[in-house]
Amino acid sequence: MIRFGAFAGLPRERLEASAAIWESAGFKVSLFDDLGRMVWEKLIMNVTFSGTTTLTDLTIGGVMADPEAWSVAKGCAEEAIAVAAAMGVTLQVGDPVEHIRRLGGKIPAARPSMLLDHRAGRRGEVEAINGAIPCLGRRCGVPTPVNDTVVALIRAREAAFPVPADPARCPA
């Protein structure tokens, strides 16, 4: 499924025209008027599985099948959901945790990019995913101990990875 919307007031007709092109190519399309909500729904899914799969080396299905791993993943999700609510984001997915399980059940063999980065010895995007939740949680007074722990463990693991070259420091 392709999900998209527009920033800066793009007319709805233009979005619908784009959606029609994707649909004519056989894709299912969902248009969003509230891009903030769409971003949060995606972030919550990533927060649930990215850090947990990275720490356990399990697939998404493996995390959902393992009670201990699922407990951590669910804790990450619940904290992200609480932060979103504190920031005034209204999710429209019914029970968010059940929604996550339903989506995860459609991609049980998936390995998030953060896990693939770690398998290759590269630093991942933990700061932008699980790390965003404690940062935003502090701003709105929501405790995030599970995401704090996941981020700390991933940072500790990444400390052993080589630091990538900074292109801005390279001589011309």
ROLUM-102282 format. One record per residue: residue in three letters; z, x, y of N, C-alpha, C, O in turn; residue number from 1. Coordinates in nm, 2 decimals, decimal comma, always signed. Atoms other than C-alpha are relative to their C-alpha. Layout:
NODE  ALA  Z  X  Y  Z  X  Y  Z  X  Y  Z  X  Y  NUM $
...
! end
This chain:
NODE  MET  +0,00  +0,08  -0,12  +0,00  +0,00  +0,00  +0,00  +0,09  +0,12  +0,07  +0,19  +0,13  1 $
NODE  ILE  +0,00  -0,07  -0,13  -0,08  +0,12  +0,35  +0,07  -0,09  +0,10  +0,05  -0,21  +0,11  2 $
NODE  ARG  -0,08  +0,07  -0,10  +0,17  +0,02  +0,62  -0,02  +0,07  +0,13  -0,01  +0,19  +0,14  3 $
NODE  PHE  +0,01  -0,06  -0,13  +0,10  +0,08  +0,98  +0,01  -0,10  +0,11  +0,01  -0,23  +0,09  4 $
NODE  GLY  -0,02  +0,08  -0,12  +0,15  -0,05  +1,33  -0,05  +0,09  +0,12  -0,12  +0,19  +0,10  5 $
NODE  ALA  +0,05  -0,07  -0,12  +0,08  +0,07  +1,69  +0,11  +0,03  +0,10  +0,20  -0,05  +0,12  6 $
NODE  PHE  -0,09  -0,03  -0,11  +0,27  +0,25  +1,96  -0,08  -0,04  +0,13  -0,20  -0,06  +0,12  7 $
NODE  ALA  +0,06  +0,02  -0,14  +0,20  +0,19  +2,33  -0,09  -0,12  +0,01  -0,19  -0,12  +0,09  8 $
NODE  GLY  +0,06  +0,13  -0,02  +0,09  -0,17  +2,30  -0,15  -0,01  -0,03  -0,22  -0,09  +0,03  9 $
NODE  LEU  +0,14  +0,02  +0,05  -0,24  -0,14  +2,11  -0,01  -0,14  -0,03  +0,07  -0,20  -0,10  10 $
NODE  PRO  +0,02  +0,14  +0,03  -0,38  -0,49  +2,09  +0,00  -0,03  -0,15  -0,05  +0,05  -0,23  11 $
NODE  ARG  -0,01  +0,04  +0,14  -0,30  -0,67  +1,76  -0,14  -0,01  -0,06  -0,16  +0,02  -0,18  12 $
NODE  GLU  +0,13  +0,02  +0,05  -0,67  -0,74  +1,72  -0,06  +0,13  -0,05  -0,13  +0,13  -0,15  13 $
NODE  ARG  +0,04  -0,13  +0,04  -0,74  -0,37  +1,69  +0,06  +0,04  -0,13  +0,00  +0,10  -0,22  14 $
NODE  LEU  -0,07  -0,03  +0,13  -0,48  -0,33  +1,42  -0,06  -0,08  -0,11  -0,08  -0,03  -0,22  15 $
NODE  GLU  +0,06  +0,08  +0,11  -0,62  -0,62  +1,23  -0,14  +0,04  -0,04  -0,17  +0,04  -0,16  16 $
NODE  ALA  +0,13  -0,06  +0,04  -0,97  -0,47  +1,25  +0,01  +0,12  -0,09  -0,06  +0,14  -0,18  17 $
NODE  SER  -0,02  -0,11  +0,09  -0,84  -0,15  +1,11  +0,05  -0,04  -0,14  +0,00  +0,02  -0,24  18 $
NODE  ALA  -0,05  +0,04  +0,13  -0,65  -0,33  +0,84  -0,12  -0,06  -0,09  -0,12  -0,04  -0,21  19 $
NODE  ALA  +0,11  +0,06  +0,08  -0,97  -0,52  +0,74  -0,09  +0,11  -0,06  -0,14  +0,09  -0,17  20 $
NODE  ILE  +0,08  -0,11  +0,06  -1,15  -0,19  +0,69  +0,07  +0,06  -0,12  +0,00  +0,07  -0,23  21 $
NODE  TRP  -0,07  -0,05  +0,12  -0,88  -0,06  +0,46  +0,00  -0,10  -0,12  -0,02  -0,06  -0,23  22 $
NODE  GLU  +0,00  +0,10  +0,11  -0,87  -0,39  +0,27  -0,13  -0,01  -0,06  -0,14  -0,03  -0,18  23 $
NODE  SER  +0,14  +0,00  +0,06  -1,25  -0,39  +0,23  -0,02  +0,11  -0,10  -0,11  +0,11  -0,19  24 $
NODE  ALA  +0,01  -0,11  +0,09  -1,20  -0,06  +0,06  +0,09  -0,01  -0,12  +0,10  +0,08  -0,21  25 $
NODE  GLY  -0,08  +0,02  +0,12  -0,96  -0,21  -0,19  +0,15  +0,03  +0,02  +0,23  +0,02  -0,08  26 $
NODE  PHE  -0,14  -0,03  -0,02  -0,63  -0,12  -0,03  +0,08  -0,12  +0,04  +0,02  -0,21  +0,11  27 $
NODE  LYS  -0,08  +0,11  -0,05  -0,34  -0,36  +0,02  +0,07  +0,06  +0,13  +0,11  +0,17  +0,14  28 $
NODE  VAL  -0,05  -0,04  -0,13  -0,23  -0,34  +0,39  +0,11  -0,09  +0,05  +0,10  -0,21  +0,04  29 $
NODE  SER  -0,10  +0,07  -0,06  +0,08  -0,44  +0,57  +0,01  +0,05  +0,15  +0,03  +0,17  +0,17  30 $
NODE  LEU  -0,01  -0,03  -0,14  +0,09  -0,45  +0,95  +0,14  -0,02  +0,05  +0,21  -0,12  +0,01  31 $
NODE  PHE  -0,14  +0,01  -0,06  +0,42  -0,39  +1,14  -0,01  -0,01  +0,15  -0,08  +0,07  +0,22  32 $
NODE  ASP  -0,02  +0,00  -0,14  +0,50  -0,50  +1,49  +0,12  +0,09  +0,04  +0,12  +0,14  +0,16  33 $
NODE  ASP  -0,12  -0,08  -0,03  +0,83  -0,31  +1,47  -0,01  +0,13  -0,07  +0,04  +0,14  -0,18  34 $
NODE  LEU  +0,02  -0,13  +0,07  +0,74  +0,05  +1,40  +0,14  +0,07  -0,03  +0,15  +0,14  -0,12  35 $
NODE  GLY  -0,14  -0,05  +0,03  +1,11  +0,15  +1,43  +0,05  -0,04  -0,13  +0,11  +0,04  -0,21  36 $
NODE  ARG  -0,05  +0,05  +0,13  +1,20  -0,07  +1,14  -0,08  +0,06  -0,11  -0,02  +0,10  -0,21  37 $
NODE  MET  +0,09  -0,06  +0,10  +0,90  +0,06  +0,94  +0,05  +0,15  -0,03  +0,06  +0,19  -0,14  38 $
NODE  VAL  -0,04  -0,14  +0,02  +1,01  +0,42  +1,00  +0,14  +0,01  -0,07  +0,16  +0,09  -0,16  39 $
NODE  TRP  -0,13  +0,00  +0,06  +1,37  +0,34  +0,91  -0,01  -0,03  -0,15  +0,06  +0,03  -0,24  40 $
NODE  GLU  +0,01  +0,04  +0,14  +1,27  +0,17  +0,58  -0,06  +0,12  -0,08  -0,01  +0,14  -0,19  41 $
NODE  LYS  +0,05  -0,12  +0,07  +1,07  +0,48  +0,49  +0,10  +0,11  -0,01  +0,12  +0,18  -0,11  42 $
NODE  LEU  -0,11  -0,11  -0,01  +1,35  +0,72  +0,60  +0,10  -0,03  -0,11  +0,15  +0,06  -0,18  43 $
NODE  ILE  -0,10  +0,03  +0,10  +1,60  +0,53  +0,38  -0,05  +0,03  -0,14  +0,03  +0,08  -0,22  44 $
NODE  MET  +0,05  -0,03  +0,13  +1,38  +0,56  +0,08  +0,00  +0,15  -0,02  +0,04  +0,20  -0,13  45 $
NODE  ASN  +0,00  -0,15  +0,02  +1,34  +0,94  +0,14  +0,14  +0,05  -0,01  +0,16  +0,14  -0,09  46 $
NODE  VAL  -0,14  -0,04  +0,00  +1,71  +0,98  +0,21  +0,06  -0,02  -0,14  +0,14  +0,06  -0,19  47 $
NODE  THR  -0,06  +0,04  +0,13  +1,79  +0,81  -0,12  -0,04  +0,11  -0,11  +0,04  +0,15  -0,18  48 $
NODE  PHE  +0,05  -0,08  +0,11  +1,57  +1,04  -0,34  -0,03  +0,14  +0,03  -0,02  +0,23  -0,06  49 $
NODE  SER  +0,04  -0,14  -0,03  +1,47  +1,36  -0,16  +0,11  +0,10  -0,03  +0,09  +0,19  -0,11  50 $
NODE  GLY  -0,11  -0,10  +0,03  +1,80  +1,54  -0,16  +0,05  -0,01  -0,14  +0,08  +0,10  -0,20  51 $
NODE  THR  -0,06  +0,01  +0,13  +1,92  +1,40  -0,49  -0,10  +0,06  -0,10  -0,05  +0,13  -0,20  52 $
NODE  THR  +0,09  -0,06  +0,10  +1,60  +1,50  -0,68  +0,00  +0,15  +0,02  -0,01  +0,22  -0,08  53 $
NODE  THR  +0,00  -0,15  -0,02  +1,61  +1,84  -0,52  +0,12  +0,07  -0,06  +0,11  +0,17  -0,12  54 $
NODE  LEU  -0,12  -0,06  +0,05  +1,97  +1,90  -0,62  +0,01  -0,01  -0,16  +0,07  +0,08  -0,22  55 $
NODE  THR  -0,02  +0,02  +0,15  +1,93  +1,77  -0,98  -0,13  +0,04  -0,07  -0,12  +0,06  -0,20  56 $
NODE  ASP  +0,13  -0,03  +0,06  +1,56  +1,86  -1,05  -0,05  -0,11  -0,09  -0,12  -0,09  -0,18  57 $
NODE  LEU  +0,05  +0,12  +0,07  +1,51  +1,51  -1,18  -0,11  -0,07  +0,08  -0,12  -0,05  +0,20  58 $
NODE  THR  +0,09  +0,09  -0,07  +1,23  +1,27  -1,10  +0,07  -0,11  +0,06  +0,19  -0,13  +0,04  59 $
NODE  ILE  -0,06  +0,12  -0,06  +1,29  +0,95  -0,91  +0,06  -0,09  -0,11  +0,17  -0,14  -0,10  60 $
NODE  GLY  -0,05  +0,07  +0,11  +1,32  +0,77  -1,24  +0,12  +0,06  -0,07  +0,21  -0,01  -0,11  61 $
NODE  GLY  -0,11  -0,07  +0,05  +1,55  +1,03  -1,37  +0,13  -0,02  +0,07  +0,23  -0,03  +0,02  62 $
NODE  VAL  -0,11  +0,02  -0,08  +1,78  +0,99  -1,08  +0,05  -0,14  -0,02  +0,17  -0,16  -0,03  63 $
NODE  MET  -0,04  +0,14  +0,01  +1,78  +0,61  -1,12  +0,07  -0,02  -0,14  +0,15  -0,11  -0,16  64 $
NODE  ALA  -0,05  +0,01  +0,14  +1,86  +0,65  -1,50  +0,13  +0,07  -0,02  +0,20  +0,04  -0,11  65 $
NODE  ASP  -0,12  -0,07  +0,02  +2,14  +0,89  -1,46  +0,11  -0,05  +0,09  +0,10  -0,05  +0,21  66 $
NODE  PRO  -0,11  +0,07  -0,09  +2,47  +0,72  -1,34  +0,06  +0,09  +0,11  +0,08  +0,04  +0,22  67 $
NODE  GLU  -0,06  -0,08  -0,10  +2,61  +1,02  -1,16  -0,10  +0,03  +0,11  -0,07  +0,03  +0,23  68 $
NODE  ALA  +0,10  -0,03  -0,10  +2,28  +1,11  -0,99  -0,03  -0,12  +0,09  -0,04  -0,12  +0,21  69 $
NODE  TRP  +0,03  +0,12  -0,07  +2,22  +0,75  -0,90  +0,12  -0,03  +0,10  +0,10  -0,08  +0,21  70 $
NODE  SER  -0,12  +0,02  -0,09  +2,58  +0,73  -0,75  -0,02  +0,08  +0,13  +0,01  +0,03  +0,24  71 $
NODE  VAL  +0,02  -0,08  -0,12  +2,49  +1,01  -0,51  -0,12  -0,06  +0,08  -0,11  -0,07  +0,20  72 $
NODE  ALA  +0,12  +0,05  -0,07  +2,14  +0,87  -0,43  +0,04  -0,13  +0,07  +0,00  -0,15  +0,19  73 $
NODE  LYS  -0,04  +0,13  -0,06  +2,29  +0,52  -0,37  +0,10  +0,02  +0,12  +0,08  -0,04  +0,22  74 $
NODE  GLY  -0,08  -0,03  -0,12  +2,56  +0,67  -0,14  -0,07  +0,05  +0,12  -0,05  +0,01  +0,23  75 $
NODE  CYS  +0,08  -0,05  -0,11  +2,30  +0,85  +0,06  -0,07  -0,12  +0,07  -0,08  -0,13  +0,19  76 $
NODE  ALA  +0,07  +0,12  -0,05  +2,11  +0,52  +0,09  +0,10  -0,09  +0,08  +0,06  -0,14  +0,19  77 $
NODE  GLU  -0,10  +0,09  -0,07  +2,42  +0,31  +0,19  +0,04  +0,06  +0,13  +0,06  -0,02  +0,23  78 $
NODE  GLU  -0,03  -0,06  -0,13  +2,51  +0,56  +0,46  -0,12  -0,01  +0,10  -0,10  -0,05  +0,22  79 $
NODE  ALA  +0,12  +0,02  -0,09  +2,15  +0,55  +0,60  -0,01  -0,14  +0,05  -0,04  -0,17  +0,16  80 $
NODE  ILE  +0,00  +0,14  -0,03  +2,16  +0,17  +0,59  +0,10  -0,03  +0,11  +0,07  -0,11  +0,20  81 $
NODE  ALA  -0,11  +0,02  -0,10  +2,49  +0,17  +0,78  -0,03  +0,06  +0,14  -0,01  +0,00  +0,24  82 $
NODE  VAL  +0,04  -0,07  -0,12  +2,36  +0,41  +1,04  -0,11  -0,09  +0,07  -0,11  -0,11  +0,19  83 $
NODE  ALA  +0,11  +0,08  -0,06  +2,04  +0,20  +1,09  +0,06  -0,13  +0,06  +0,03  -0,17  +0,17  84 $
NODE  ALA  -0,07  +0,13  -0,05  +2,26  -0,12  +1,13  +0,07  +0,03  +0,13  +0,07  -0,05  +0,23  85 $
NODE  ALA  -0,07  -0,04  -0,12  +2,48  +0,06  +1,39  -0,09  +0,03  +0,11  -0,05  +0,01  +0,23  86 $
NODE  MET  +0,10  -0,02  -0,10  +2,17  +0,15  +1,58  -0,08  -0,12  +0,04  -0,17  -0,11  +0,12  87 $
NODE  GLY  +0,06  +0,13  -0,03  +2,06  -0,21  +1,59  -0,13  -0,02  -0,07  -0,21  -0,11  -0,04  88 $
NODE  VAL  +0,12  +0,02  +0,08  +1,78  -0,18  +1,33  +0,02  -0,11  -0,10  +0,12  -0,10  -0,18  89 $
NODE  THR  -0,01  +0,11  +0,10  +1,73  -0,50  +1,13  -0,11  +0,03  -0,11  -0,23  +0,01  -0,09  90 $
NODE  LEU  +0,09  -0,02  +0,11  +1,58  -0,42  +0,79  -0,04  -0,14  -0,05  +0,04  -0,23  -0,05  91 $
NODE  GLN  +0,05  +0,13  +0,05  +1,37  -0,70  +0,64  -0,04  +0,02  -0,15  -0,16  -0,01  -0,18  92 $
NODE  VAL  +0,04  -0,03  +0,14  +1,38  -0,60  +0,27  +0,10  -0,07  -0,09  +0,11  -0,04  -0,21  93 $
NODE  GLY  -0,11  +0,07  +0,08  +1,66  -0,84  +0,14  +0,11  +0,10  -0,02  +0,16  +0,16  +0,07  94 $
NODE  ASP  -0,11  -0,09  +0,03  +1,92  -0,63  -0,04  -0,07  +0,14  +0,00  -0,15  +0,17  -0,09  95 $
NODE  PRO  +0,07  -0,13  -0,01  +1,82  -0,27  +0,07  +0,01  +0,09  -0,12  -0,09  +0,15  -0,16  96 $
NODE  VAL  -0,02  -0,08  +0,12  +1,96  -0,10  -0,24  -0,09  -0,05  -0,11  -0,15  +0,03  -0,18  97 $
NODE  GLU  +0,09  +0,06  +0,10  +1,78  -0,34  -0,47  -0,14  +0,03  +0,03  -0,22  +0,06  -0,06  98 $
NODE  HIS  +0,14  -0,03  -0,04  +1,46  -0,29  -0,27  -0,03  +0,15  -0,04  -0,14  +0,18  -0,08  99 $
NODE  ILE  +0,02  -0,14  +0,04  +1,50  +0,09  -0,32  -0,02  +0,02  -0,15  -0,11  +0,09  -0,19  100 $
NODE  ARG  +0,01  -0,01  +0,14  +1,55  +0,05  -0,69  -0,14  -0,06  -0,05  -0,20  +0,00  -0,14  101 $
NODE  ARG  +0,13  +0,06  +0,04  +1,24  -0,18  -0,71  -0,11  +0,10  +0,03  -0,20  +0,12  -0,05  102 $
NODE  LEU  +0,11  -0,09  -0,04  +1,02  +0,07  -0,52  +0,01  +0,13  -0,09  -0,10  +0,17  -0,13  103 $
NODE  GLY  -0,01  -0,12  +0,08  +1,16  +0,37  -0,71  -0,05  -0,03  -0,15  -0,10  +0,06  -0,21  104 $
NODE  GLY  +0,04  +0,04  +0,14  +1,09  +0,18  -1,04  -0,15  +0,00  -0,01  -0,21  +0,01  -0,12  105 $
NODE  LYS  +0,15  -0,01  +0,00  +0,72  +0,18  -0,94  -0,05  +0,14  -0,01  -0,17  +0,16  -0,04  106 $
NODE  ILE  +0,04  -0,14  +0,00  +0,71  +0,56  -0,92  +0,10  +0,09  -0,07  +0,15  +0,19  -0,01  107 $
NODE  PRO  -0,11  -0,08  +0,07  +0,95  +0,69  -1,18  -0,03  +0,14  -0,02  +0,06  +0,22  -0,03  108 $
NODE  ALA  +0,04  -0,14  +0,02  +0,76  +1,01  -1,24  -0,01  +0,08  +0,13  -0,04  +0,20  +0,12  109 $
NODE  ALA  +0,02  -0,07  -0,13  +0,75  +1,10  -0,87  +0,10  +0,11  +0,02  +0,22  +0,10  -0,02  110 $
NODE  ARG  -0,09  -0,12  -0,05  +0,89  +1,43  -0,74  -0,02  +0,01  +0,15  -0,13  +0,06  +0,19  111 $
NODE  PRO  +0,01  -0,01  -0,14  +0,95  +1,42  -0,37  -0,04  +0,14  +0,05  -0,01  +0,24  -0,02  112 $
NODE  SER  +0,05  -0,13  -0,05  +0,80  +1,70  -0,16  +0,12  +0,11  +0,02  +0,09  +0,22  +0,00  113 $
NODE  MET  -0,11  -0,09  -0,02  +1,15  +1,85  -0,09  +0,03  +0,07  -0,14  +0,05  +0,19  -0,14  114 $
NODE  LEU  -0,02  -0,05  +0,13  +1,19  +1,90  -0,47  -0,11  +0,10  -0,03  -0,08  +0,21  -0,08  115 $
NODE  LEU  +0,11  -0,09  +0,03  +0,85  +2,05  -0,50  +0,01  +0,13  +0,08  -0,03  +0,24  +0,03  116 $
NODE  ASP  -0,02  -0,12  -0,08  +0,92  +2,29  -0,21  +0,10  +0,09  -0,07  +0,08  +0,21  -0,07  117 $
NODE  HIS  -0,11  -0,08  +0,06  +1,24  +2,41  -0,38  -0,05  +0,06  -0,13  -0,02  +0,18  -0,16  118 $
NODE  ARG  +0,06  -0,06  +0,12  +1,06  +2,46  -0,71  -0,09  +0,12  +0,03  -0,10  +0,21  -0,05  119 $
NODE  ALA  +0,09  -0,11  -0,05  +0,82  +2,68  -0,52  +0,07  +0,11  +0,08  +0,01  +0,20  +0,12  120 $
NODE  GLY  -0,08  -0,10  -0,08  +1,10  +2,87  -0,35  -0,01  -0,01  +0,15  +0,01  +0,09  +0,22  121 $
NODE  ARG  +0,02  +0,02  -0,15  +1,03  +2,72  -0,01  +0,11  -0,09  +0,05  +0,16  -0,18  -0,02  122 $
NODE  ARG  -0,10  +0,09  -0,06  +1,27  +2,56  +0,23  -0,07  -0,14  +0,02  -0,19  -0,14  +0,05  123 $
NODE  GLY  +0,05  +0,14  -0,01  +1,22  +2,18  +0,25  +0,04  -0,06  +0,13  +0,08  +0,01  +0,23  124 $
NODE  GLU  -0,02  +0,07  -0,13  +1,26  +1,92  +0,52  +0,14  -0,07  +0,00  +0,15  -0,18  +0,05  125 $
NODE  VAL  -0,13  +0,06  +0,01  +1,63  +1,85  +0,45  +0,05  -0,05  +0,14  +0,12  -0,15  +0,15  126 $
NODE  GLU  -0,06  +0,03  -0,14  +1,72  +1,85  +0,83  -0,07  -0,13  +0,05  +0,00  -0,21  +0,11  127 $
NODE  ALA  +0,07  +0,12  -0,05  +1,46  +1,58  +0,90  +0,02  -0,12  -0,08  +0,00  -0,23  -0,03  128 $
NODE  ILE  -0,02  +0,12  +0,09  +1,55  +1,36  +0,61  +0,15  -0,02  -0,01  +0,21  -0,10  +0,07  129 $
NODE  ASN  -0,14  +0,03  +0,02  +1,91  +1,37  +0,48  +0,08  +0,05  +0,12  +0,19  +0,00  +0,15  130 $
NODE  GLY  -0,07  -0,05  -0,11  +2,02  +1,58  +0,78  +0,00  -0,09  +0,12  +0,08  -0,08  +0,21  131 $
NODE  ALA  +0,01  +0,09  -0,11  +1,91  +1,31  +1,02  +0,11  -0,10  +0,00  +0,16  -0,15  +0,10  132 $
NODE  ILE  -0,10  +0,10  +0,01  +2,17  +1,07  +0,89  +0,14  +0,04  +0,05  +0,19  -0,04  +0,13  133 $
NODE  PRO  -0,13  -0,04  -0,06  +2,49  +1,27  +0,97  -0,02  +0,01  +0,15  +0,08  -0,02  +0,23  134 $
NODE  CYS  +0,02  -0,02  -0,14  +2,34  +1,36  +1,31  +0,01  -0,14  +0,07  +0,08  -0,15  +0,17  135 $
NODE  LEU  +0,00  +0,13  -0,06  +2,27  +0,99  +1,40  +0,13  -0,07  -0,03  +0,18  -0,14  +0,06  136 $
NODE  GLY  -0,13  +0,06  +0,03  +2,59  +0,88  +1,23  +0,11  +0,04  +0,09  +0,19  -0,04  +0,14  137 $
NODE  ARG  -0,10  -0,05  -0,10  +2,80  +1,10  +1,46  -0,02  -0,07  +0,13  +0,08  -0,10  +0,20  138 $
NODE  ARG  +0,03  +0,07  -0,13  +2,63  +0,94  +1,76  +0,05  -0,14  +0,00  +0,09  -0,19  +0,11  139 $
NODE  CYS  -0,04  +0,14  +0,00  +2,72  +0,59  +1,65  +0,13  -0,03  -0,08  +0,16  -0,14  -0,10  140 $
NODE  GLY  -0,13  +0,02  +0,06  +3,05  +0,65  +1,48  +0,00  -0,04  -0,15  +0,10  -0,11  -0,20  141 $
NODE  VAL  +0,01  +0,04  +0,14  +2,94  +0,60  +1,12  +0,02  +0,13  -0,09  -0,06  +0,22  -0,07  142 $
NODE  PRO  -0,02  -0,12  +0,09  +3,08  +0,85  +0,86  -0,11  +0,01  -0,10  -0,16  -0,09  -0,16  143 $
NODE  THR  +0,11  -0,03  +0,10  +2,83  +1,01  +0,63  +0,03  +0,11  -0,10  -0,04  +0,21  -0,10  144 $
NODE  PRO  -0,05  -0,11  +0,08  +3,02  +1,22  +0,38  -0,10  +0,03  -0,12  -0,11  +0,15  -0,15  145 $
NODE  VAL  +0,09  -0,03  +0,11  +2,76  +1,19  +0,10  -0,12  +0,08  +0,05  -0,15  +0,18  -0,01  146 $
NODE  ASN  +0,12  -0,08  -0,05  +2,46  +1,30  +0,31  +0,05  +0,13  +0,06  -0,02  +0,23  +0,05  147 $
NODE  ASP  -0,05  -0,13  -0,04  +2,68  +1,57  +0,47  +0,01  +0,10  -0,12  -0,03  +0,21  -0,10  148 $
NODE  THR  -0,01  -0,09  +0,12  +2,75  +1,71  +0,12  -0,14  +0,04  -0,05  -0,16  +0,15  -0,09  149 $
NODE  VAL  +0,13  -0,03  +0,05  +2,39  +1,68  +0,01  -0,07  +0,11  +0,09  -0,13  +0,20  +0,04  150 $
NODE  VAL  +0,06  -0,10  -0,09  +2,27  +1,87  +0,32  +0,06  +0,13  -0,01  -0,01  +0,23  -0,02  151 $
NODE  ALA  -0,07  -0,13  +0,02  +2,54  +2,14  +0,28  -0,05  +0,07  -0,13  -0,07  +0,19  -0,13  152 $
NODE  LEU  +0,04  -0,06  +0,12  +2,44  +2,20  -0,08  -0,14  +0,05  +0,00  -0,18  +0,16  -0,05  153 $
NODE  ILE  +0,14  -0,04  -0,01  +2,07  +2,21  +0,00  -0,01  +0,13  +0,09  -0,09  +0,22  +0,06  154 $
NODE  ARG  +0,00  -0,12  -0,09  +2,13  +2,45  +0,29  +0,05  +0,13  -0,08  -0,01  +0,23  -0,06  155 $
NODE  ALA  -0,06  -0,12  +0,07  +2,34  +2,68  +0,06  -0,11  +0,05  -0,10  -0,13  +0,17  -0,11  156 $
NODE  ARG  +0,11  -0,04  +0,09  +2,05  +2,68  -0,19  -0,11  +0,07  +0,07  -0,16  +0,17  +0,03  157 $
NODE  GLU  +0,11  -0,06  -0,08  +1,79  +2,75  +0,08  +0,03  +0,13  +0,06  -0,06  +0,21  +0,10  158 $
NODE  ALA  -0,04  -0,13  -0,06  +1,99  +3,04  +0,21  -0,05  +0,12  -0,08  -0,07  +0,23  -0,03  159 $
NODE  ALA  +0,05  -0,11  +0,09  +1,86  +3,24  -0,09  -0,16  +0,01  +0,01  -0,22  +0,10  -0,04  160 $
NODE  PHE  +0,15  +0,00  -0,01  +1,49  +3,15  -0,01  -0,04  +0,09  +0,12  +0,03  +0,11  +0,21  161 $
NODE  PRO  +0,05  -0,08  -0,11  +1,28  +3,38  +0,20  -0,02  -0,08  +0,13  -0,06  -0,20  +0,12  162 $
NODE  VAL  +0,02  +0,07  -0,13  +1,26  +3,29  +0,57  -0,15  +0,01  +0,03  -0,21  +0,12  +0,03  163 $
NODE  PRO  +0,14  +0,00  -0,03  +0,90  +3,19  +0,65  -0,03  +0,07  +0,14  +0,06  +0,07  +0,23  164 $
NODE  ALA  +0,04  -0,06  -0,12  +0,72  +3,39  +0,92  -0,01  -0,10  +0,11  -0,06  -0,21  +0,09  165 $
NODE  ASP  +0,02  +0,08  -0,12  +0,73  +3,24  +1,27  -0,13  +0,04  +0,06  -0,14  +0,14  +0,12  166 $
NODE  PRO  +0,13  -0,03  -0,06  +0,37  +3,22  +1,39  +0,01  +0,04  +0,15  -0,08  +0,11  +0,20  167 $
NODE  ALA  -0,01  -0,03  -0,14  +0,49  +3,23  +1,75  +0,04  +0,15  +0,02  +0,02  +0,20  +0,13  168 $
NODE  ARG  -0,04  -0,14  -0,02  +0,63  +3,58  +1,69  -0,10  +0,10  -0,05  -0,09  +0,22  -0,03  169 $
NODE  CYS  +0,10  -0,09  +0,05  +0,32  +3,72  +1,53  -0,09  +0,06  +0,11  -0,12  -0,01  +0,21  170 $
NODE  PRO  +0,08  -0,05  -0,10  +0,12  +3,96  +1,74  -0,14  -0,05  -0,01  -0,19  -0,09  -0,11  171 $
NODE  ALA  +0,14  +0,05  +0,00  -0,22  +3,84  +1,85  -0,10  +0,09  -0,05  -0,22  +0,05  -0,06  172 $
! end
